[in-house]
């Protein structure tokens, strides 16, 4: 029998994602890929895949899939309540799906995005070297729908060697994101306003970026900058003064000033911020921008708990 998952139901959104299309910005193609890369790679490691193998990114639960054959899977990211044929199963652990078994995800109590990895990887056709869906450009496989059948790649020679991984503590009510200043900090009258205001994630947020409400950064003038390259984590300030934090499907260029950039590892945590959740920024030395200098498993803290 073919190795495959049949999609029975989807929630608000379910997409195939890997680690994206690096190095194509000069051609106008963004990297895209998983919004929370740390969760994708953890799920893949649990099932002994290459860290960049394609998996399913599920927004706010609602996914139901049926295994066409014996499959090994793992879940990471937002802790959506999960069950197999009605029996609860855990996250960050190795799960066996027998042929015909149905895995269902409810809405998570915290976070936005849950990742479902399968031993062998989701084997849809790659586009420009990646199986990721880019919601801004439309490149990649279309969003999943009920009735879709996802082929699963051949089983890797390596078998899973661990049963469970440590669970990352959920963020508090306020998520603190570390940033480095610039490169266009002078375009706001008071750059410290970025860190003094407690922002709220807007319902208009998506994989392109988090739109923030609760205050306005006052521009120092009416001039704009010429369009320049954008990166994941860039904090852009449109004329209205409400900042936008770019995420996985950000445009490759932009003409509004970038007053700071979220540290690379913390962008994964930004991708789990729900609409209505509070966000604070702290400025750190530029060395923290290097993801090798950050600890991915402990970067979201709650101001309420004094973290």
C-alpha positions in Angstrom: 0.0 0.0 0.0 1.2 3.5 -0.8 2.8 5.5 2.0 0.4 8.5 2.2 -1.8 10.7 4.4 -5.3 11.4 3.4 -6.5 14.9 4.5 -10.0 14.6 6.0 -10.4 18.1 7.5 -8.4 21.3 7.8 -8.9 24.2 10.2 -8.2 27.8 9.4 -5.1 26.8 7.4 -2.9 23.8 6.8 0.2 24.2 4.5 3.1 22.0 3.4 6.3 23.7 4.6 10.1 22.9 4.7 13.0 25.3 5.3 12.2 27.3 2.2 14.1 28.6 -0.8 17.3 30.4 0.3 19.4 32.4 -2.0 16.7 33.5 -4.5 16.1 37.0 -3.3 18.0 38.5 -6.3 15.3 36.9 -8.6 12.5 38.3 -6.5 11.7 35.0 -4.8 11.5 35.0 -1.0 12.7 32.2 1.2 9.3 31.4 2.8 9.4 28.0 4.7 8.1 27.1 8.1 7.1 30.1 10.2 8.5 28.4 13.4 11.6 26.7 12.1 12.7 25.4 15.5 9.4 23.4 15.8 9.7 22.1 12.3 13.2 20.8 12.8 12.4 19.3 16.2 9.4 17.3 14.7 11.7 16.1 11.9 14.5 15.1 14.3 12.0 13.0 16.3 11.1 10.9 13.3 14.7 10.7 12.0 14.2 12.9 9.0 16.5 15.5 7.6 15.8 18.7 9.6 14.6 20.4 6.4 12.1 17.7 5.3 8.6 18.9 4.4 5.9 18.7 7.0 2.4 20.1 7.6 2.1 23.5 9.3 -1.3 23.7 11.0 -2.8 27.0 12.0 -5.0 26.8 15.2 -5.7 23.1 14.9 -8.6 21.5 13.0 -6.5 19.1 11.0 -7.6 15.5 10.6 -5.6 13.0 8.5 -5.9 9.2 7.9 -2.8 7.0 7.4 -2.9 4.9 4.2 -0.3 2.6 5.7 1.9 2.2 8.8 3.5 5.6 9.5 5.6 7.1 12.2 4.8 10.8 13.0 5.6 13.5 15.5 4.0 16.8 16.6 5.8 20.0 17.7 5.0 23.7 18.1 1.7 25.0 19.4 0.3 22.2 21.8 -2.9 21.4 20.1 -4.7 18.5 21.8 -4.1 15.5 19.6 -5.8 12.1 19.4 -5.4 8.9 17.3 -8.8 7.1 16.8 -10.0 9.0 19.8 -7.1 8.1 22.1 -5.1 11.2 23.3 -1.5 11.3 22.2 1.3 13.7 23.2 3.5 16.3 21.5 7.2 16.1 21.1 7.0 12.3 21.0 7.1 9.5 18.4 3.6 8.3 17.4 2.8 5.2 15.4 -0.2 5.4 13.0 -1.5 2.1 11.8 -3.1 1.8 8.4 -6.5 3.5 8.6 -5.8 5.3 11.8 -7.1 8.9 12.0 -5.0 11.7 13.7 -7.0 14.8 14.8 -5.8 18.1 16.2 -8.0 20.4 18.3 -7.3 24.1 18.7 -4.2 24.8 20.9 -4.6 26.6 24.2 -1.5 28.7 23.4 0.5 29.5 20.3 -0.6 29.4 16.7 1.2 26.8 14.6 1.6 23.1 15.1 3.9 20.9 12.9 3.2 17.4 11.8 6.2 15.5 10.6 6.1 12.0 9.0 9.0 9.6 8.9 10.1 10.0 5.2 8.8 13.5 4.8 5.9 14.9 2.8 6.8 14.2 -0.8 4.8 16.6 -2.9 6.6 18.0 -6.0 9.1 20.7 -5.2 8.9 24.2 -6.8 12.2 26.1 -7.2 13.9 23.6 -4.9 11.4 23.7 -2.1 8.1 22.1 -1.1 7.1 25.2 0.9 3.9 27.2 0.2 4.6 31.0 -0.1 1.4 32.7 0.7 2.6 36.1 -0.6 3.8 35.0 -4.1 1.6 31.9 -4.5 4.7 29.7 -5.2 4.6 26.1 -4.0 1.8 23.6 -3.3 -1.7 25.1 -2.7 -3.1 25.1 0.8 -4.4 21.7 1.9 -8.1 20.8 1.5 -10.2 17.9 2.6 -9.7 15.1 0.1 -6.1 15.8 -0.6 -3.7 12.9 -0.5 -0.2 13.7 0.6 2.5 11.2 -0.6 5.1 10.2 1.9 8.7 9.7 0.9 10.7 6.5 1.4 11.6 5.6 4.9 15.1 6.9 5.8 17.6 4.3 6.7 17.9 5.8 10.2 15.1 4.9 12.6 13.9 7.2 15.4 16.2 6.8 18.4 14.3 8.8 21.0 10.7 8.5 22.2 10.2 12.0 23.6 11.9 15.4 23.6 11.7 18.2 26.3 8.6 20.4 25.9 9.3 24.1 25.5 7.5 26.1 28.2 4.6 28.1 26.7 5.1 31.8 26.5 3.5 34.1 29.1 0.8 36.6 28.4 3.4 39.0 27.1 6.0 37.7 24.6 9.3 39.5 24.8 11.3 39.6 21.5 15.0 40.5 21.4 16.0 43.0 18.7 19.0 44.7 17.4 18.7 48.4 16.5 18.7 49.8 13.0 19.4 50.1 10.2 16.9 53.0 9.9 16.3 54.0 13.6 16.8 57.7 12.8 13.5 57.7 10.9 11.5 57.7 14.1 11.6 60.7 16.4 12.1 58.6 19.6 13.6 55.1 18.9 13.0 54.2 22.6 9.2 54.2 22.0 9.6 50.8 20.3 10.7 49.2 23.6 8.6 51.4 26.0 5.2 50.5 24.4 3.5 47.2 25.1 2.1 46.2 21.7 -0.8 44.0 20.8 -0.8 41.6 17.8 -3.5 42.5 15.4 -6.0 40.1 13.8 -4.6 41.3 10.5 -1.4 39.3 11.1 -0.5 36.4 8.9 2.6 34.5 7.6 3.8 37.7 5.9 4.0 39.6 9.2 2.6 40.6 12.6 0.8 43.9 12.5 1.1 45.6 15.9 -1.4 47.9 17.6 -1.5 49.9 20.8 0.7 52.8 19.9 2.3 54.7 17.1 6.0 55.4 16.4 6.3 59.0 15.5 8.2 59.5 12.2 11.0 62.1 12.3 10.0 63.4 8.8 7.9 62.7 5.8 10.7 61.3 3.6 10.8 57.6 2.7 13.7 55.4 1.9 14.4 53.8 -1.5 13.2 50.2 -1.7 15.8 48.0 -0.1 16.2 44.3 0.8 14.1 42.9 3.6 14.9 40.1 6.0 12.8 37.9 8.2 12.4 39.7 11.5 12.6 43.2 10.1 10.5 45.7 12.0 9.1 48.1 9.4 7.3 51.3 10.2 4.6 52.4 7.7 3.5 56.1 7.6 0.7 55.3 10.1 3.3 54.5 12.7 2.1 51.0 13.7 5.1 48.6 13.2 5.0 45.3 11.3 7.3 42.4 12.2 8.1 40.5 9.0 7.8 36.7 9.1 8.4 33.8 6.7 6.5 35.1 3.7 7.8 38.7 3.9 8.4 40.7 0.6 12.0 40.7 -0.6 12.1 44.5 -0.8 10.4 47.4 0.9 10.4 51.2 1.0 9.3 51.8 4.6 12.1 52.3 7.2 13.3 49.3 9.2 14.0 50.6 12.7 15.1 47.3 14.3 15.3 43.6 13.5 14.2 40.7 15.7 17.0 38.3 16.5 16.8 35.3 14.2 15.9 32.7 16.8 13.2 34.9 18.4 11.4 35.1 15.0 10.3 31.5 15.6 8.6 32.7 18.8 7.1 35.6 17.0 5.5 33.2 14.6 3.5 31.7 17.6 2.1 35.0 18.8 -1.7 34.9 18.6 -3.9 37.9 17.7 -4.6 39.9 20.8 -1.5 38.8 22.6 0.9 41.4 24.0 4.4 41.9 22.6 7.4 43.7 24.1 10.7 44.5 22.4 14.1 44.7 24.1 17.3 45.9 22.4 20.3 43.7 22.7 23.9 43.9 21.4 24.3 43.1 17.7 26.0 39.8 18.5 22.7 38.4 19.6 21.5 38.6 16.0 23.6 35.5 15.3 21.3 32.5 16.0 24.3 30.5 17.2 24.5 33.0 20.1 20.9 32.4 21.2 19.2 29.6 23.1 16.2 28.7 21.1 14.4 26.8 23.8 14.1 29.7 26.3 13.6 33.0 24.6 9.9 33.9 25.1 9.3 35.2 28.6 6.4 36.9 30.4 6.8 40.4 31.9 4.0 39.4 34.3 6.3 36.8 35.9 9.3 39.1 35.9 11.1 37.0 33.3 
